[in-house]
Amino acid sequence: MVRRRHALNLVLAGSLGLWSAPAWADSLCADKALQVAADAQIKQAEQLERAGKPYEAYAAATKADMDCVTDATRQEGLKLRAAKAIGEENEKHGHLSEAYDWYMRGQSVAEAGRLQRKLVEQQPDDINTVSHAIDHFSQQHDTAQEQAMRAHALKNLDKALAEEEKRFASIGRNSLQDLGRARDWAYYAKAGEDRIRARASQRGDTLAAEDGRKFLELAISYYERANRQEGVKKVREKALDLAKRYEAKGEGEVAADYYAIADEHAKAEAVQKHTEQRHEQAEEGRKKTFQKEQADLEKALGF
């Protein structure tokens, strides 16, 4: 009976050995000493955290080999707490972009979202700030906040169109930059594109009625913003007609500009070259006349 019990104990011991050996063999940590070192690193990080040094604590916790630490959950929790503390410290000192990055690293999504709203409040007209907030809430599937940010973008679109109205009423009539800004806001608002095209089309119609070269160039630009190719064609035809009229009057430089607006660049270059040649010939003739008059004067005075 004793022999049988002794044999059974040997079998159990062997079985335990078979089960326990693979537990270390399957570990990603190559050496027991590395595990001891990793655990010691975590303890040091926790000491730094208790000492109110979140930067150092985070760095120490990150340095510990995650394949060797005994308690990976303990390591991860420490990193998350330290990251959040770093975010709070950055926010306290007004470094909001850095604070946001640390909040996200610490998986403090609520704090990160609050910070995005705060950033938009501080820079309501900055398109990069607003777009980052939209991206954040979109990635977090926070539909309510995403829509709130897009509504903010729509208000900025309205402001840009109001500025465009004032700019177009000025002497230069060039409000393309304001329309471009409105279009940028429309992208993030996901609304307003039709209003911008209608506004650009209206500006093109107004300027197409003018004869000035600058205004006709602007008309084409507005029509292109409105994607109205028939308007562009109409202005080019008008410019071509004006180019021929000015060429017939001998005003080559003006004619060349109109040919360029009409997209007749070869003709514009030819007219410009011909005009320059005439100017050179006229200048040469003027010099010869001056020289002759001077010679006649010197002869009359007996020089």
ABEGO torsion letter per residue (X at the ends): XAAAAAAAAAAAAAAAAAAAAAAAAABABABAAAAAAAAAAAAAAAAAAAAGBAAAAAAAAAABBAAABABAAAAAAAAAAAAAAAAAAAAAAGBAAAAAAAAAAAGBAAAAAAAAAAAAAABAABAAAAAAAAAAAAAAGBAAAAAAAAAAAAAAAAAAAAAAAAAAABAAGBAAAAAAAAAAAAAAAGBGAAAAAAAAAAAAAAAAABABAAAAAAAAAAAAAAGBAAAAAAAAAAAAAAAAAAAAAGBAAAAAAAAAAAGBAAAAAAAAAAAAAAAAAAAAAAAAAAAAAAAAAAAAAGX
